[in-house]
Amino acid sequence: ALTADLYHGPAHNNLGVAYLKKGELYSAASEFEWARKLLPGIPDPRVSLALTLERAGRSNDALREYATALDIVPEHLAAIQGMTSLQ
């Protein structure tokens, strides 16, 4: 999908998930950053980026991403769970 459209946010998010599953945190974070910019009203890339930042030991940055996801959708369960678990 990215070959056809470099600005396809869901494809960046899905690629980030694949990288995260492989443990490639830098690549995952980069894809989630793209997805976050391309999908400003969707909290999922922010939650995925937060998970990636957690795994990289960057707790404060992860908390900030969870908070941003909750600003978009205050009842987003994955963001609530992630933030609560991290705190």
HELIX and SHEET records of a PDB file:
HELIX    1   1 GLY A    9  LYS A   21  1                                  13    
HELIX    2   2 LEU A   25  LEU A   38  1                                  14    
HELIX    3   3 ASP A   44  ARG A   55  1                                  12    
HELIX    4   4 SER A   59  ILE A   72  1                                  14    
HELIX    5   5 LEU A   77  LEU A   86  1                                  10    
END                                                                             
